[in-house]
Amino acid sequence: MFQSEFLDSSFHELYESAKKAHTVYHTAEPFPYICIDNFFKPERLKQVLQEFPDMQKDNDIRYKNVNEDKYASRSESRFGEVTRRYVHFLNSQPFLAYLSHLTGIEGLLPDPYFWGGGFHQIKSGGFLKIHADFNRHPYLNLDRRLNLLVYLNEDWDESYGGHFELWDKKMRGCVVKLLPLFNRMVVFNTTNDSYHGHPDPLACPEGRSRKSLALYYYTNGRPANEIGMSRMATDFCGREGLDSRHMKHYNKMIQLVSAITPPILFKYYKKYMNK
């Protein structure tokens, strides 16, 4: 029976596991999500880790402001051969079908541009404040519906921090904290109140870093109960008593620019802000 080089299970077994996990996914708090360990063949994922680039080259993005201190790749330009095959599998029809069985979202589309996705890296002292993601693709004008994160951190000690946090919809507190362990996959719905992040500075030793691979999935339209303000900017939210007031003022400015700037111009504004 046909299966991918990145999975131990056949596609039939994969789909059956997704159907069984569907209720768990939809009833999860604080919003639909699932965390699955050892989902992919570890030997293949280690090859992806070996191809992880030095994220300080001219073509990489450095996000450094009150909301985040992290690195990210652009498009497929930083993928090695195994990584390229891997992400193409994650964007393939069989895997999209798996995600649809798991989440109940039909008509999922991959992002060939990897806008905001690809390799992500946070070094010692870095962070990513709690936020809800942008919900419209700037090139494709599609609705962003799902995030998929695969963590690539071997021998990760809990004292290093870097927990992936899921917060409640009112931003009153953290509901779920997950260590970014090697071969841990997290899938969750992308909505205007699916707040998540890694808000506290990373405490790993110098020379170590928090590595992940992110892919986003879209549909043409979304359910009426999820329709809100269309955003191409990430909505960062300060934690009461834990984050600075400057963060709040900074984000009001970003949201204002996003609201009044045509999409094509805002796309270039973001490129300028994150060189």
Secondary structure, DSSP 8 states (H G I E B T S, - for coil): ----TT-SS-HHHHHHHHHHHHHHHHH-SSSSEEEEES-S-HHHHHHHHHT---TTSTTSEEEESSSEEEEE--TTTT--HHHHHHHHHHTSHHHHHHHHHHH---S-B--TT-TT-EEEEEETT-EEEEEE---B-TTT--EEEEEEEEE--TT--GGG---EEEE-TTSS-EEEEE---TTEEEEEE--TT--EEE-S-----TT-EEEEEEEEEEESS--GGG-----SS-EE---TTTS-HHHHHHHHHHHHHHHHS-HHHHHHHHHHHT-
